[in-house]
Amino acid sequence: MSALRRRWDEARLALMLLTRLPAGRIAHDIPLARSRWAYPLVGVPVGLIAGLLHWGALGLGASAAVAAVAALAALAAVTGGLHHDGLADFADGLGGSDRAQRLEIMRDSRIGSYGVLALGLVVAAMGAAIADLGAGVAPVAFVAIAVASRCAMLAALVFLPPARADGLGAAAHAPGGRAVATGGVIALVCLIPLGATAVPVAAAMSAAAAALAMTARRRLGGQTGDVLGAVQLASEAAGWIALSVSLSPI
C-alpha cells in the first residue's frame, strides 16, 4: 500500500471517529494512534458546514442570534455531540473525592449538575460570541477555530499520559511530536486568513486547552476520551470569545 493511500485511510478513520459524516469503509485495520495527526484536518468539513449554515441563515434574513444557534446546532449534529458529552462528563468527574471516584463518575452515562452547568455555560458563551460577531464572521473563521481546537485536542492526547489502561484515550495515545507538528501546520494554515486576530485567538485557545490539560493531569493523572472532548470544546469556545473581543469596537 502506498504512503498516500495510508494517509488517506488514516484521515478517513479520524473522520469516522470524530464525526457522523460518511467516510466509506476501510478494508484493513488501522491502529487509532496512527490517525491522530488528522484530527485537526477533521475540523475543515465540520467548520465549513457550520460556517455555511451560519452564512445561509443570515442571508435568509435570520437574526444574528438565530444564525449563531443554527451554527451551534450544526457543530453538535456533525460531531454527534461527542465533545459536548466529554465536557459534561469531565465536569461531573471533577466533583469526585479521589482519582478513582472521578474516573468512575466520568464513565457514568448519566449527566449531573456540574456537567449541565459546564456544558450550558460553555455553549452559551460560544453562541453569544458568534452572535456578537453577526455578519462580520465568514465561514473561514468557523474552519479556523474548528481546526485549531482539534489541534489542541491532539496536543493533549500526545503530551498527557492516559489516565486509564483502556478506553479511547489509551488506544489513541502514542508518544512523539510529529503528529502535533503536522496538526500545528494545518491549524496555522487555516488561521492565517484571520489576519492579526489569529494571534489572540490562538493564544486564548492555547490557554484554555492548557488549563484543562493541567487540571486533568492533577485530578485524574492524565487524559481520557472525555478530557479530549472537553479540551476541544473549551478551546473552541475560547477562540470564539477571543475573536469577538478582538473585532468588537472599543
Protein Blocks (a to p, Z undefined) as FASTA:
>chain_A
ZZklmmmmmmmmmmmmmmcbdebjafbdcdfklmmmmmmmmmmmmmmmmmmmmmmmmmno
pafklmmmmmmmmmmmmnoommmmmmmmmmmmmmpmbfklmmmmmmpmbdcfklmmmmmm
mmmmmmmmmmmnmmmpcfklmmmmmmmmmmmmmmmmmmpccfbfgdjklmmgcgdjklmm
mmmmmmmmmmmmnmmmlmmmmmmmmmmmmmmmmmmmmmnopacfklmmmmmmmmmmmmmm
mmmmmmpcZZ
